[in-house]
Amino acid sequence: MECIHCKGRLERSAAPFSIDRHGYQVRRHANPAWVCTQCHEPLFEAREVEFIQQPLDTLDRQSAELGVAG
């Protein structure tokens, strides 16, 4: 596979993910991903994106229930 940023070669590896959203921060340190051997940019497949998104949806819902979401 080819990196969409620099056209380098992608290898299966793990990559961190973090997001600041609605007053909270979520970090995951080792997510399965394709990582560029040149620029180190990760590419997450759909199943990894869904795995990351599910807890974010739960946090959004709980934050809204508490009146914290902004």
Residue, then its C-alpha position, 0 to 999 in steps of 0.5 A: m500500500e502507498c501513503i496518501h501523504c508522501k507516497g511512501r510504503l505502508e506497513r502493518s503496525a500500531a499507532p497512537f490516537s488522541i482526540d480533544r472533544h467536548g471537554y474531554q481527551v481520549r488517548r489510545h496508545a497502540n491501535p492497529a494501523w498501516v504506518c508509513t515507513q517514510c513520514h510515519e503517518p498512520l492509516f486506520e482501517a474501517r474496523e479500527v475507526e469503528f473500534i475508536q468511535q464506539p467509546l467516543d459516542t458513549l462519552d458524547r452521550q454521557s457528557a450530554e446527559l450530564g450537561v457537560a457537552g459544549 
